[in-house]
C-alpha cells in the first residue's frame, strides 16, 4: 500500500491515484479494495462463499475483509431467509458516489483536526512578536 509518504511534501510530489486514495483514507487493504470493486462490478448481491471463490482466498480471510468493508461503509449486508429454515448474508457494494462522500467527510474531519493542531503549535511555540504580525 502506498498511502502516505513520509511527509505531505512527498505526497504532493508523488501523488496518489483514486484507488490508492481509497486505501489511504479508509485504511483498506489491497484485498479490501479488490473485494469492493468485485462486488461493485458484479452489480448484484454476493455471499461470502462466492466472494472468497472470486478472489481466490479462504472464506475466513474474505470474511474479515468483508467485515472491514462493511464497517467502513463500502458494503451493505442483507440477511436472506432460506427455504426450509436458516438464513445467509449477502453483500452489495455501496455506490461510488456515496463512498466518495464518505471519503470527503473523513478528509474534512482530518483537515479540521490538523488545523487545530497547527493552531496549538502556533500558540505553544509562536512568539508574541510573530502573533502580533499576523
N, CA, C and O atoms as CSV, one atom per row, in Angstrom:
chain,resi,resn,atom,element,x,y,z
A,1,UNK,N,N,0.850,-1.172,0.000
A,1,UNK,CA,C,0.000,0.000,0.000
A,1,UNK,C,C,0.897,1.237,0.000
A,1,UNK,O,O,1.826,1.322,0.803
A,2,UNK,N,N,0.646,2.150,-0.845
A,2,UNK,CA,C,1.436,3.360,-0.966
A,2,UNK,C,C,1.015,4.399,0.062
A,2,UNK,O,O,1.874,5.003,0.705
A,3,UNK,N,N,-0.252,4.618,0.229
A,3,UNK,CA,C,-0.865,5.591,1.121
A,3,UNK,C,C,-0.007,6.823,1.354
A,3,UNK,O,O,0.280,7.569,0.418
A,4,UNK,N,N,0.399,7.038,2.582
A,4,UNK,CA,C,1.066,8.291,2.894
A,4,UNK,C,C,2.580,8.156,2.845
A,4,UNK,O,O,3.156,7.334,3.558
A,5,UNK,N,N,3.222,8.955,2.014
A,5,UNK,CA,C,4.672,9.036,2.069
A,5,UNK,C,C,5.069,9.609,3.427
A,5,UNK,O,O,4.209,9.881,4.264
A,6,UNK,N,N,6.353,9.788,3.640
A,6,UNK,CA,C,6.820,10.227,4.949
A,6,UNK,C,C,6.420,11.661,5.279
A,6,UNK,O,O,6.467,12.057,6.444
A,7,UNK,N,N,6.030,12.438,4.287
A,7,UNK,CA,C,5.605,13.811,4.550
A,7,UNK,C,C,4.541,14.236,3.535
A,7,UNK,O,O,4.383,13.623,2.479
A,8,UNK,N,N,3.832,15.279,3.877
A,8,UNK,CA,C,2.838,15.822,2.942
A,8,UNK,C,C,3.550,16.346,1.700
A,8,UNK,O,O,3.045,16.215,0.585
A,9,UNK,N,N,4.712,16.932,1.897
A,9,UNK,CA,C,5.511,17.417,0.760
A,9,UNK,C,C,5.782,16.275,-0.222
A,9,UNK,O,O,5.622,16.439,-1.432
A,10,UNK,N,N,6.195,15.111,0.308
A,10,UNK,CA,C,6.449,13.946,-0.551
A,10,UNK,C,C,5.171,13.516,-1.269
A,10,UNK,O,O,5.193,13.204,-2.460
A,11,UNK,N,N,4.062,13.504,-0.537
A,11,UNK,CA,C,2.787,13.124,-1.136
A,11,UNK,C,C,2.456,14.031,-2.305
A,11,UNK,O,O,2.051,13.555,-3.365
A,12,UNK,N,N,2.623,15.327,-2.124
A,12,UNK,CA,C,2.295,16.278,-3.179
A,12,UNK,C,C,3.179,16.077,-4.404
A,12,UNK,O,O,2.747,16.290,-5.536
A,13,UNK,N,N,4.425,15.662,-4.163
A,13,UNK,CA,C,5.341,15.417,-5.287
A,13,UNK,C,C,5.047,14.082,-5.967
A,13,UNK,O,O,5.119,13.984,-7.192
A,14,UNK,N,N,4.711,13.038,-5.172
A,14,UNK,CA,C,4.483,11.698,-5.722
A,14,UNK,C,C,3.052,11.507,-6.213
A,14,UNK,O,O,2.826,10.891,-7.254
A,15,UNK,N,N,2.093,12.032,-5.468
A,15,UNK,CA,C,0.683,11.886,-5.816
A,15,UNK,C,C,0.163,10.487,-5.555
A,15,UNK,O,O,0.930,9.559,-5.299
A,16,UNK,N,N,-1.145,10.350,-5.624
A,16,UNK,CA,C,-1.849,9.076,-5.470
A,16,UNK,C,C,-2.882,8.964,-6.579
A,16,UNK,O,O,-3.379,9.976,-7.073
A,17,UNK,N,N,-3.210,7.730,-6.975
A,17,UNK,CA,C,-4.352,7.594,-7.874
A,17,UNK,C,C,-5.599,7.401,-7.011
A,17,UNK,O,O,-5.488,7.268,-5.792
A,18,UNK,N,N,-6.767,7.384,-7.617
A,18,UNK,CA,C,-8.004,7.373,-6.829
A,18,UNK,C,C,-8.171,6.093,-6.011
A,18,UNK,O,O,-8.734,6.142,-4.918
A,19,UNK,N,N,-7.700,4.954,-6.508
A,19,UNK,CA,C,-7.802,3.721,-5.739
A,19,UNK,C,C,-6.880,3.759,-4.529
A,19,UNK,O,O,-7.245,3.272,-3.458
A,20,UNK,N,N,-5.682,4.336,-4.688
A,20,UNK,CA,C,-4.763,4.474,-3.553
A,20,UNK,C,C,-5.336,5.431,-2.513
A,20,UNK,O,O,-5.121,5.255,-1.313
A,21,UNK,N,N,-6.056,6.429,-2.971
A,21,UNK,CA,C,-6.695,7.359,-2.050
A,21,UNK,C,C,-7.734,6.630,-1.203
A,21,UNK,O,O,-7.859,6.895,-0.008
A,22,UNK,N,N,-8.472,5.721,-1.815
A,22,UNK,CA,C,-9.449,4.909,-1.082
A,22,UNK,C,C,-8.747,4.144,0.035
A,22,UNK,O,O,-9.234,4.115,1.166
A,23,UNK,N,N,-7.610,3.527,-0.269
A,23,UNK,CA,C,-6.840,2.795,0.733
A,23,UNK,C,C,-6.363,3.730,1.839
A,23,UNK,O,O,-6.470,3.417,3.025
A,24,UNK,N,N,-5.843,4.865,1.435
A,24,UNK,CA,C,-5.254,5.798,2.378
A,24,UNK,C,C,-6.284,6.364,3.345
A,24,UNK,O,O,-6.050,6.387,4.553
A,25,UNK,N,N,-7.385,6.806,2.844
A,25,UNK,CA,C,-8.391,7.455,3.693
A,25,UNK,C,C,-9.113,6.449,4.573
A,25,UNK,O,O,-9.405,6.746,5.731
A,26,UNK,N,N,-9.408,5.268,4.048
A,26,UNK,CA,C,-10.202,4.311,4.819
A,26,UNK,C,C,-9.354,3.297,5.574
A,26,UNK,O,O,-9.859,2.616,6.466
A,27,UNK,N,N,-8.075,3.184,5.231
A,27,UNK,CA,C,-7.239,2.165,5.848
A,27,UNK,C,C,-7.479,0.788,5.252
A,27,UNK,O,O,-7.129,-0.225,5.858
A,28,UNK,N,N,-8.067,0.749,4.079
A,28,UNK,CA,C,-8.373,-0.518,3.416
A,28,UNK,C,C,-7.104,-1.184,2.904
A,28,UNK,O,O,-6.134,-0.517,2.546
A,29,UNK,N,N,-7.130,-2.508,2.877
A,29,UNK,CA,C,-6.016,-3.277,2.316
A,29,UNK,C,C,-6.260,-3.497,0.822
A,29,UNK,O,O,-7.322,-3.163,0.295
A,30,UNK,N,N,-5.267,-4.058,0.160
A,30,UNK,CA,C,-5.443,-4.388,-1.257
A,30,UNK,C,C,-6.588,-5.380,-1.446
A,30,UNK,O,O,-7.348,-5.275,-2.408
A,31,UNK,N,N,-6.714,-6.345,-0.528
A,31,UNK,CA,C,-7.802,-7.314,-0.621
A,31,UNK,C,C,-9.149,-6.630,-0.426
A,31,UNK,O,O,-10.104,-6.927,-1.143
A,32,UNK,N,N,-9.232,-5.721,0.533
A,32,UNK,CA,C,-10.480,-4.979,0.745
A,32,UNK,C,C,-10.885,-4.278,-0.540
A,32,UNK,O,O,-12.033,-4.352,-0.979
A,33,UNK,N,N,-9.923,-3.604,-1.124
A,33,UNK,CA,C,-10.181,-2.863,-2.359
A,33,UNK,C,C,-10.607,-3.803,-3.483
A,33,UNK,O,O,-11.539,-3.499,-4.227
A,34,UNK,N,N,-9.933,-4.933,-3.607
A,34,UNK,CA,C,-10.269,-5.919,-4.642
A,34,UNK,C,C,-11.706,-6.419,-4.458
A,34,UNK,O,O,-12.450,-6.538,-5.431
A,35,UNK,N,N,-12.087,-6.706,-3.235
A,35,UNK,CA,C,-13.439,-7.209,-2.972
A,35,UNK,C,C,-14.482,-6.127,-3.246
A,35,UNK,O,O,-15.518,-6.403,-3.850
A,36,UNK,N,N,-14.212,-4.896,-2.803
A,36,UNK,CA,C,-15.177,-3.824,-3.062
A,36,UNK,C,C,-15.431,-3.680,-4.562
A,36,UNK,O,O,-16.583,-3.631,-4.994
A,37,UNK,N,N,-14.356,-3.612,-5.361
A,37,UNK,CA,C,-14.536,-3.418,-6.801
A,37,UNK,C,C,-15.141,-4.652,-7.467
A,37,UNK,O,O,-15.850,-4.521,-8.465
A,38,UNK,N,N,-14.877,-5.836,-6.942
A,38,UNK,CA,C,-15.507,-7.053,-7.454
A,38,UNK,C,C,-17.021,-6.988,-7.261
A,38,UNK,O,O,-17.781,-7.191,-8.208
A,39,UNK,N,N,-17.454,-6.706,-6.036
A,39,UNK,CA,C,-18.895,-6.664,-5.754
A,39,UNK,C,C,-19.544,-5.521,-6.527
A,39,UNK,O,O,-20.661,-5.659,-7.027
A,40,UNK,N,N,-18.847,-4.401,-6.621
A,40,UNK,CA,C,-19.368,-3.264,-7.392
A,40,UNK,C,C,-19.541,-3.645,-8.864
A,40,UNK,O,O,-20.576,-3.356,-9.465
A,41,UNK,N,N,-18.533,-4.290,-9.439
A,41,UNK,CA,C,-18.568,-4.675,-10.856
A,41,UNK,C,C,-19.659,-5.708,-11.130
A,41,UNK,O,O,-20.349,-5.625,-12.146
A,42,UNK,N,N,-19.817,-6.673,-10.236
A,42,UNK,CA,C,-20.846,-7.712,-10.433
A,42,UNK,C,C,-22.242,-7.111,-10.365
A,42,UNK,O,O,-23.183,-7.629,-10.966
A,43,UNK,N,N,-22.368,-6.004,-9.621
A,43,UNK,CA,C,-23.626,-5.267,-9.518
A,43,UNK,C,C,-24.795,-6.152,-9.082
A,43,UNK,O,O,-25.929,-5.982,-9.531
A,44,UNK,N,N,-24.484,-7.101,-8.194
A,44,UNK,CA,C,-25.531,-7.947,-7.621
A,44,UNK,C,C,-25.033,-8.438,-6.273
A,44,UNK,O,O,-23.835,-8.422,-5.989
A,45,UNK,N,N,-25.978,-8.875,-5.448
A,45,UNK,CA,C,-25.594,-9.353,-4.125
A,45,UNK,C,C,-24.747,-10.618,-4.250
A,45,UNK,O,O,-24.975,-11.469,-5.109
A,46,UNK,N,N,-23.770,-10.705,-3.364
A,46,UNK,CA,C,-22.872,-11.867,-3.350
A,46,UNK,C,C,-22.738,-12.356,-1.921
A,46,UNK,O,O,-22.679,-11.559,-0.985
A,47,UNK,N,N,-22.688,-13.682,-1.755
A,47,UNK,CA,C,-22.453,-14.211,-0.415
A,47,UNK,C,C,-20.950,-14.409,-0.212
A,47,UNK,O,O,-20.164,-14.304,-1.153
A,48,UNK,N,N,-20.575,-14.692,1.015
A,48,UNK,CA,C,-19.155,-14.763,1.356
A,48,UNK,C,C,-18.442,-15.896,0.623
A,48,UNK,O,O,-17.271,-15.759,0.270
A,49,UNK,N,N,-19.130,-17.013,0.389
A,49,UNK,CA,C,-18.510,-18.125,-0.338
A,49,UNK,C,C,-18.154,-17.719,-1.765
A,49,UNK,O,O,-17.074,-18.037,-2.263
A,50,UNK,N,N,-19.061,-17.026,-2.404
A,50,UNK,CA,C,-18.818,-16.574,-3.784
A,50,UNK,C,C,-17.687,-15.538,-3.825
A,50,UNK,O,O,-16.832,-15.573,-4.709
A,51,UNK,N,N,-17.697,-14.631,-2.870
A,51,UNK,CA,C,-16.632,-13.618,-2.816
A,51,UNK,C,C,-15.283,-14.301,-2.626
A,51,UNK,O,O,-14.329,-13.996,-3.341
A,52,UNK,N,N,-15.195,-15.222,-1.668
A,52,UNK,CA,C,-13.932,-15.928,-1.402
A,52,UNK,C,C,-13.442,-16.663,-2.643
A,52,UNK,O,O,-12.250,-16.650,-2.951
A,53,UNK,N,N,-14.358,-17.299,-3.349
A,53,UNK,CA,C,-14.003,-18.025,-4.571
A,53,UNK,C,C,-13.472,-17.063,-5.637
A,53,UNK,O,O,-12.466,-17.347,-6.287
A,54,UNK,N,N,-14.139,-15.942,-5.810
A,54,UNK,CA,C,-13.753,-14.970,-6.845
A,54,UNK,C,C,-12.380,-14.344,-6.595
A,54,UNK,O,O,-11.654,-14.038,-7.541
A,55,UNK,N,N,-12.024,-14.154,-5.317
A,55,UNK,CA,C,-10.727,-13.533,-5.007
A,55,UNK,C,C,-9.664,-14.570,-4.643
A,55,UNK,O,O,-8.551,-14.222,-4.249
A,56,UNK,N,N,-10.021,-15.840,-4.779
A,56,UNK,CA,C,-9.099,-16.957,-4.509
A,56,UNK,C,C,-8.475,-16.871,-3.117
A,56,UNK,O,O,-7.260,-16.971,-2.951
A,57,UNK,N,N,-9.335,-16.686,-2.135
A,57,UNK,CA,C,-8.894,-16.630,-0.735
A,57,UNK,C,C,-9.759,-17.565,0.088
A,57,UNK,O,O,-10.854,-17.951,-0.321
A,58,UNK,N,N,-9.242,-17.923,1.261
A,58,UNK,CA,C,-10.041,-18.727,2.173
A,58,UNK,C,C,-11.237,-17.912,2.640
A,58,UNK,O,O,-11.204,-16.682,2.682
A,59,UNK,N,N,-12.288,-18.631,2.988
A,59,UNK,CA,C,-13.524,-17.978,3.417
A,59,UNK,C,C,-13.287,-17.037,4.593
A,59,UNK,O,O,-13.827,-15.930,4.616
A,60,UNK,N,N,-12.488,-17.461,5.569
A,60,UNK,CA,C,-12.251,-16.635,6.759
A,60,UNK,C,C,-11.507,-15.347,6.407
A,60,UNK,O,O,-11.785,-14.293,6.980
A,61,UNK,N,N,-10.579,-15.426,5.483
A,61,UNK,CA,C,-9.839,-14.236,5.050
A,61,UNK,C,C,-10.779,-13.272,4.334
A,61,UNK,O,O,-10.766,-12.071,4.603
A,62,UNK,N,N,-11.583,-13.792,3.434
A,62,UNK,CA,C,-12.548,-12.956,2.713
A,62,UNK,C,C,-13.557,-12.355,3.686
A,62,UNK,O,O,-13.945,-11.195,3.547
A,63,UNK,N,N,-13.980,-13.147,4.670
A,63,UNK,CA,C,-14.956,-12.667,5.642
A,63,UNK,C,C,-14.406,-11.472,6.429
A,63,UNK,O,O,-15.117,-10.487,6.631
A,64,UNK,N,N,-13.158,-11.551,6.869
A,64,UNK,CA,C,-12.554,-10.429,7.608
A,64,UNK,C,C,-12.497,-9.172,6.742
A,64,UNK,O,O,-12.773,-8.073,7.224
A,65,UNK,N,N,-12.145,-9.327,5.478
A,65,UNK,CA,C,-12.098,-8.173,4.573
A,65,UNK,C,C,-13.495,-7.597,4.371
A,65,UNK,O,O,-13.666,-6.378,4.364
A,66,UNK,N,N,-14.484,-8.450,4.208
A,66,UNK,CA,C,-15.873,-8.001,4.025
A,66,UNK,C,C,-16.335,-7.245,5.271
A,66,UNK,O,O,-17.014,-6.225,5.158
A,67,UNK,N,N,-15.976,-7.732,6.445
A,67,UNK,CA,C,-16.358,-7.040,7.674
A,67,UNK,C,C,-15.730,-5.647,7.758
A,67,UNK,O,O,-16.385,-4.695,8.179
A,68,UNK,N,N,-14.466,-5.530,7.358
A,68,UNK,CA,C,-13.818,-4.201,7.333
A,68,UNK,C,C,-14.540,-3.277,6.354
A,68,UNK,O,O,-14.776,-2.106,6.651
A,69,UNK,N,N,-14.882,-3.810,5.198
A,69,UNK,CA,C,-15.586,-3.008,4.195
A,69,UNK,C,C,-16.959,-2.580,4.694
A,69,UNK,O,O,-17.400,-1.457,4.448
A,70,UNK,N,N,-17.613,-3.468,5.384
A,70,UNK,CA,C,-18.916,-3.144,5.965
A,70,UNK,C,C,-18.766,-2.054,7.031
A,70,UNK,O,O,-19.544,-1.100,7.056
A,71,UNK,N,N,-17.774,-2.192,7.904
A,71,UNK,CA,C,-17.526,-1.198,8.950
A,71,UNK,C,C,-17.168,0.169,8.365
A,71,UNK,O,O,-17.529,1.203,8.927
A,72,UNK,N,N,-16.462,0.169,7.245
A,72,UNK,CA,C,-16.077,1.425,6.584
A,72,UNK,C,C,-17.191,2.009,5.728
A,72,UNK,O,O,-17.053,3.110,5.194
A,73,UNK,N,N,-18.299,1.277,5.593
A,73,UNK,CA,C,-19.427,1.784,4.825
A,73,UNK,C,C,-19.329,1.557,3.327
A,73,UNK,O,O,-19.991,2.249,2.554
A,74,UNK,N,N,-18.501,0.586,2.901
A,74,UNK,CA,C,-18.345,0.308,1.472
A,74,UNK,C,C,-19.224,-0.838,0.991
A,74,UNK,O,O,-19.549,-0.922,-0.193
A,75,UNK,N,N,-19.609,-1.722,1.914
A,75,UNK,CA,C,-20.519,-2.817,1.589
A,75,UNK,C,C,-21.698,-2.771,2.547
A,75,UNK,O,O,-21.573,-2.363,3.701
A,76,UNK,N,N,-22.850,-3.203,2.032
A,76,UNK,CA,C,-24.040,-3.339,2.859
A,76,UNK,C,C,-24.371,-4.817,2.955
A,76,UNK,O,O,-24.232,-5.565,1.987
A,77,UNK,N,N,-24.806,-5.222,4.127
A,77,UNK,CA,C,-25.153,-6.617,4.382
A,77,UNK,C,C,-26.665,-6.765,4.437
A,77,UNK,O,O,-27.367,-5.928,5.006
A,78,UNK,N,N,-27.152,-7.839,3.839
A,78,UNK,CA,C,-28.580,-8.146,3.892
A,78,UNK,C,C,-28.740,-9.600,4.329
A,78,UNK,O,O,-27.979,-10.472,3.910
A,79,UNK,N,N,-29.712,-9.843,5.154
A,79,UNK,CA,C,-29.998,-11.193,5.650
A,79,UNK,C,C,-31.100,-11.799,4.782
A,79,UNK,O,O,-32.184,-11.229,4.660
A,80,UNK,N,N,-30.816,-12.957,4.180
A,80,UNK,CA,C,-31.763,-13.649,3.305
A,80,UNK,C,C,-32.211,-14.937,3.997
A,80,UNK,O,O,-31.389,-15.785,4.345
A,81,UNK,N,N,-33.518,-15.069,4.191
A,81,UNK,CA,C,-34.061,-16.302,4.774
A,81,UNK,C,C,-34.040,-17.413,3.731
A,81,UNK,O,O,-34.382,-17.200,2.568
A,82,UNK,N,N,-33.637,-18.587,4.164
A,82,UNK,CA,C,-33.544,-19.749,3.279
A,82,UNK,C,C,-34.843,-20.553,3.371
A,82,UNK,O,O,-35.492,-20.591,4.416
A,83,UNK,N,N,-35.204,-21.182,2.276
A,83,UNK,CA,C,-36.339,-22.109,2.311
A,83,UNK,C,C,-35.945,-23.276,3.211
A,83,UNK,O,O,-34.818,-23.766,3.145
A,84,UNK,N,N,-36.858,-23.707,4.034
A,84,UNK,CA,C,-36.560,-24.813,4.937
A,84,UNK,C,C,-35.882,-24.367,6.221
A,84,UNK,O,O,-35.496,-25.198,7.043
A,85,UNK,N,N,-35.734,-23.058,6.398
A,85,UNK,CA,C,-35.142,-22.534,7.632
A,85,UNK,C,C,-33.720,-22.044,7.450
A,85,UNK,O,O,-33.041,-22.383,6.481
A,86,UNK,N,N,-33.302,-21.262,8.378
A,86,UNK,CA,C,-31.956,-20.699,8.338
A,86,UNK,C,C,-31.898,-19.438,7.486
A,86,UNK,O,O,-32.899,-19.003,6.916
A,87,UNK,N,N,-30.731,-18.876,7.416
A,87,UNK,CA,C,-30.527,-17.659,6.630
A,87,UNK,C,C,-29.072,-17.577,6.181
A,87,UNK,O,O,-28.220,-18.338,6.638
A,88,UNK,N,N,-28.814,-16.660,5.300
A,88,UNK,CA,C,-27.448,-16.366,4.870
A,88,UNK,C,C,-27.343,-14.873,4.657
A,88,UNK,O,O,-28.341,-14.190,4.424
A,89,UNK,N,N,-26.121,-14.376,4.740
A,89,UNK,CA,C,-25.892,-12.954,4.485
A,89,UNK,C,C,-25.366,-12.774,3.068
A,89,UNK,O,O,-24.557,-13.562,2.576
A,90,UNK,N,N,-25.841,-11.731,2.440
A,90,UNK,CA,C,-25.325,-11.339,1.125
A,90,UNK,C,C,-24.885,-9.889,1.227
A,90,UNK,O,O,-25.323,-9.146,2.106
A,91,UNK,N,N,-24.012,-9.505,0.312
A,91,UNK,CA,C,-23.412,-8.176,0.360
A,91,UNK,C,C,-23.578,-7.463,-0.971
A,91,UNK,O,O,-23.477,-8.066,-2.039
A,92,UNK,N,N,-23.834,-6.173,-0.880
A,92,UNK,CA,C,-23.939,-5.297,-2.038
A,92,UNK,C,C,-22.955,-4.155,-1.852
A,92,UNK,O,O,-22.699,-3.721,-0.729
A,93,UNK,N,N,-22.408,-3.676,-2.951
A,93,UNK,CA,C,-21.479,-2.544,-2.894
A,93,UNK,C,C,-22.253,-1.239,-2.747
A,93,UNK,O,O,-23.285,-1.035,-3.387
A,94,UNK,N,N,-21.743,-0.374,-1.905
A,94,UNK,CA,C,-22.273,0.980,-1.801
A,94,UNK,C,C,-21.800,1.722,-3.052
A,94,UNK,O,O,-20.666,1.543,-3.494
A,95,UNK,N,N,-22.658,2.537,-3.606
A,95,UNK,CA,C,-22.334,3.262,-4.843
A,95,UNK,C,C,-21.090,4.140,-4.660
A,95,UNK,O,O,-20.895,4.724,-3.595
A,96,UNK,N,N,-20.264,4.231,-5.682
A,96,UNK,CA,C,-19.032,5.037,-5.586
A,96,UNK,C,C,-19.286,6.485,-5.167
A,96,UNK,O,O,-18.459,7.078,-4.474
A,97,UNK,N,N,-20.411,7.059,-5.574
A,97,UNK,CA,C,-20.716,8.439,-5.179
A,97,UNK,C,C,-20.832,8.560,-3.658
A,97,UNK,O,O,-20.367,9.536,-3.069
A,98,UNK,N,N,-21.452,7.569,-3.033
A,98,UNK,CA,C,-21.603,7.564,-1.574
A,98,UNK,C,C,-20.240,7.346,-0.908
A,98,UNK,O,O,-19.932,7.986,0.098
A,99,UNK,N,N,-19.434,6.456,-1.459
A,99,UNK,CA,C,-18.082,6.222,-0.928
A,99,UNK,C,C,-17.269,7.504,-1.034
A,99,UNK,O,O,-16.535,7.853,-0.109
A,100,UNK,N,N,-17.395,8.208,-2.160
A,100,UNK,CA,C,-16.672,9.476,-2.337
A,100,UNK,C,C,-17.118,10.489,-1.282
A,100,UNK,O,O,-16.291,11.221,-0.739
A,101,UNK,N,N,-18.414,10.536,-0.991
A,101,UNK,CA,C,-18.915,11.436,0.056
A,101,UNK,C,C,-18.310,11.070,1.411
A,101,UNK,O,O,-17.921,11.947,2.183
A,102,UNK,N,N,-18.234,9.765,1.694
A,102,UNK,CA,C,-17.648,9.309,2.952
A,102,UNK,C,C,-16.164,9.697,3.027
A,102,UNK,O,O,-15.686,10.124,4.078
A,103,UNK,N,N,-15.440,9.550,1.911
A,103,UNK,CA,C,-14.034,9.936,1.894
A,103,UNK,C,C,-13.902,11.442,2.117
A,103,UNK,O,O,-13.009,11.885,2.839
A,104,UNK,N,N,-14.780,12.226,1.506
A,104,UNK,CA,C,-14.745,13.675,1.688
A,104,UNK,C,C,-15.000,14.039,3.146
A,104,UNK,O,O,-14.343,14.926,3.691
A,105,UNK,N,N,-15.954,13.353,3.781
A,105,UNK,CA,C,-16.241,13.594,5.195
A,105,UNK,C,C,-15.020,13.294,6.068
A,105,UNK,O,O,-14.682,14.069,6.963
A,106,UNK,N,N,-14.362,12.158,5.797
A,106,UNK,CA,C,-13.160,11.804,6.569
A,106,UNK,C,C,-12.053,12.824,6.339
A,106,UNK,O,O,-11.350,13.203,7.275
A,107,UNK,N,N,-11.897,13.265,5.102
A,107,UNK,CA,C,-10.889,14.282,4.794
A,107,UNK,C,C,-11.194,15.586,5.515
A,107,UNK,O,O,-10.284,16.229,6.038
A,108,UNK,N,N,-12.457,15.984,5.552
A,108,UNK,CA,C,-12.847,17.204,6.262
A,108,UNK,C,C,-12.562,17.094,7.754
A,108,UNK,O,O,-12.101,18.052,8.374
A,109,UNK,N,N,-12.837,15.917,8.335
A,109,UNK,CA,C,-12.530,15.694,9.754
A,109,UNK,C,C,-11.026,15.819,9.989
A,109,UNK,O,O,-10.592,16.478,10.934
A,110,UNK,N,N,-10.238,15.187,9.127
A,110,UNK,CA,C,-8.777,15.229,9.253
A,110,UNK,C,C,-8.281,16.669,9.119
A,110,UNK,O,O,-7.433,17.119,9.889
A,111,UNK,N,N,-8.812,17.372,8.146
A,111,UNK,CA,C,-8.416,18.764,7.913
A,111,UNK,C,C,-8.698,19.615,9.149
A,111,UNK,O,O,-7.863,20.430,9.541
A,112,UNK,N,N,-9.859,19.434,9.762
A,112,UNK,CA,C,-10.213,20.190,10.962
A,112,UNK,C,C,-9.265,19.851,12.117
A,112,UNK,O,O,-8.833,20.742,12.848
A,113,UNK,N,N,-8.945,18.570,12.279
A,113,UNK,CA,C,-8.034,18.163,13.347
A,113,UNK,C,C,-6.632,18.720,13.113
A,113,UNK,O,O,-5.993,19.199,14.050
A,114,UNK,N,N,-6.157,18.662,11.892
A,114,UNK,CA,C,-4.824,19.195,11.588
A,114,UNK,C,C,-4.823,20.712,11.774
A,114,UNK,O,O,-3.853,21.270,12.286
A,115,UNK,N,N,-5.882,21.370,11.369
A,115,UNK,CA,C,-5.989,22.816,11.577
A,115,UNK,C,C,-5.895,23.169,13.057
A,115,UNK,O,O,-5.240,24.144,13.426
A,116,UNK,N,N,-6.543,22.385,13.894
A,116,UNK,CA,C,-6.479,22.613,15.345
A,116,UNK,C,C,-5.063,22.392,15.859
A,116,UNK,O,O,-4.582,23.151,16.700
A,117,UNK,N,N,-4.393,21.357,15.358
A,117,UNK,CA,C,-3.007,21.099,15.771
A,117,UNK,C,C,-2.082,22.237,15.354
A,117,UNK,O,O,-1.177,22.604,16.103
A,118,UNK,N,N,-2.297,22.794,14.178
A,118,UNK,CA,C,-1.487,23.920,13.716
A,118,UNK,C,C,-1.727,25.120,14.624
A,118,UNK,O,O,-0.784,25.815,15.003
A,119,UNK,N,N,-2.983,25.361,14.970
A,119,UNK,CA,C,-3.315,26.446,15.894
A,119,UNK,C,C,-2.596,26.248,17.229
A,119,UNK,O,O,-2.008,27.184,17.770
A,120,UNK,N,N,-2.648,25.019,17.755
A,120,UNK,CA,C,-1.984,24.725,19.027
A,120,UNK,C,C,-0.476,24.891,18.912
A,120,UNK,O,O,0.167,25.364,19.849
A,121,UNK,N,N,0.099,24.506,17.771
A,121,UNK,CA,C,1.533,24.677,17.542
A,121,UNK,C,C,1.905,26.161,17.599
A,121,UNK,O,O,2.868,26.552,18.259
A,122,UNK,N,N,1.126,26.968,16.898
A,122,UNK,CA,C,1.388,28.418,16.891
A,122,UNK,C,C,1.261,29.000,18.294
A,122,UNK,O,O,2.068,29.833,18.705
A,123,UNK,N,N,0.254,28.561,19.014
A,123,UNK,CA,C,0.015,29.056,20.365
A,123,UNK,C,C,1.154,28.648,21.302
A,123,UNK,O,O,1.590,29.441,22.137
A,124,UNK,N,N,1.625,27.430,21.162
A,124,UNK,CA,C,2.664,26.906,22.052
A,124,UNK,C,C,4.055,27.426,21.716
A,124,UNK,O,O,4.826,27.755,22.618
A,125,UNK,N,N,4.387,27.506,20.425
A,125,UNK,CA,C,5.757,27.827,20.025
A,125,UNK,C,C,5.913,29.204,19.395
A,125,UNK,O,O,7.031,29.705,19.270
A,126,UNK,N,N,4.824,29.809,19.005
A,126,UNK,CA,C,4.919,31.128,18.372
A,126,UNK,C,C,5.262,32.193,19.404
A,126,UNK,O,O,4.820,32.135,20.551
A,127,UNK,N,N,6.036,33.140,18.984
A,127,UNK,CA,C,6.356,34.245,19.889
A,127,UNK,C,C,5.265,35.295,19.798
A,127,UNK,O,O,4.507,35.326,18.828
A,128,UNK,N,N,5.182,36.147,20.794
A,128,UNK,CA,C,4.204,37.226,20.770
A,128,UNK,C,C,4.459,38.123,19.571
A,128,UNK,O,O,3.517,38.624,18.958
A,129,UNK,N,N,5.707,38.325,19.238
A,129,UNK,CA,C,6.068,39.171,18.105
A,129,UNK,C,C,5.510,38.603,16.808
A,129,UNK,O,O,4.985,39.350,15.982
A,130,UNK,N,N,5.616,37.280,16.617
A,130,UNK,CA,C,5.100,36.610,15.418
A,130,UNK,C,C,3.573,36.727,15.381
A,130,UNK,O,O,2.996,37.017,14.333
A,131,UNK,N,N,2.920,36.502,16.524
A,131,UNK,CA,C,1.460,36.555,16.585
A,131,UNK,C,C,0.946,37.954,16.300
A,131,UNK,O,O,-0.107,38.095,15.678
A,132,UNK,N,N,1.652,38.997,16.732
A,132,UNK,CA,C,1.213,40.376,16.504
A,132,UNK,C,C,1.336,40.788,15.038
A,132,UNK,O,O,0.591,41.653,14.577
A,133,UNK,N,N,2.271,40.178,14.298
A,133,UNK,CA,C,2.459,40.493,12.881
A,133,UNK,C,C,1.342,39.935,12.016
A,133,UNK,O,O,1.086,40.446,10.926
A,134,UNK,N,N,0.676,38.892,12.492
A,134,UNK,CA,C,-0.375,38.256,11.686
A,134,UNK,C,C,-1.576,39.070,11.750
A,134,UNK,O,O,-2.590,38.724,11.143
